[in-house]
């Protein structure tokens, strides 16, 4: 028997490993709000981590719903993809907004979506980063689902590809974030 086939590994351990950093970042932002009483950026940042945390919980619970034979569970089974899609979209779009406006200082309407001081001379790099971050964010949210292969019918190759894509996205994010600071 493989580890991923074991209930405690796939439905408890993996979601816990994925969720704990999100939960700690959430608590850290709540603590910062408590200490400073500044809603912006601490409560909004906490919301960003809470949405990602909910996605992990959805990913952990969904495979368990598939194997139940109960009328009430059947109702949740039909409602689940809708709730998951709404949370997925909210988390992705909010995190994208956070990347572009807060972390990178971009998105200024008066500056053609850029900021006045930039380290990279090619403005196309920033536009590429803004557009690609949106699409790559969607792939990042998919990696939050521990039951990825069960939910999408995908294989392990997709997880490997999404991991490489996420490293690429984070590299771009880091370059612009360090430049902005």
Buried (B, 14 or more C-beta within 10 A) or exposed (E): EEEEEEEEEBBEBBBEEBBEEBBEBBEBBBEBBEEEEEEEBBBBBBBBBBBBBBBBBBBBBBBEEEEEEEEEBEEBBEEBEEEBEEBBEBBBBBBBBBBBEBBBBBBEEEEEBBBEEBEEEEEEBBBEBBEBBBEBBBBBBBBBBBBBBBBEEBEEEBBEEBEEBBEEBEEBBEBBBEBBE
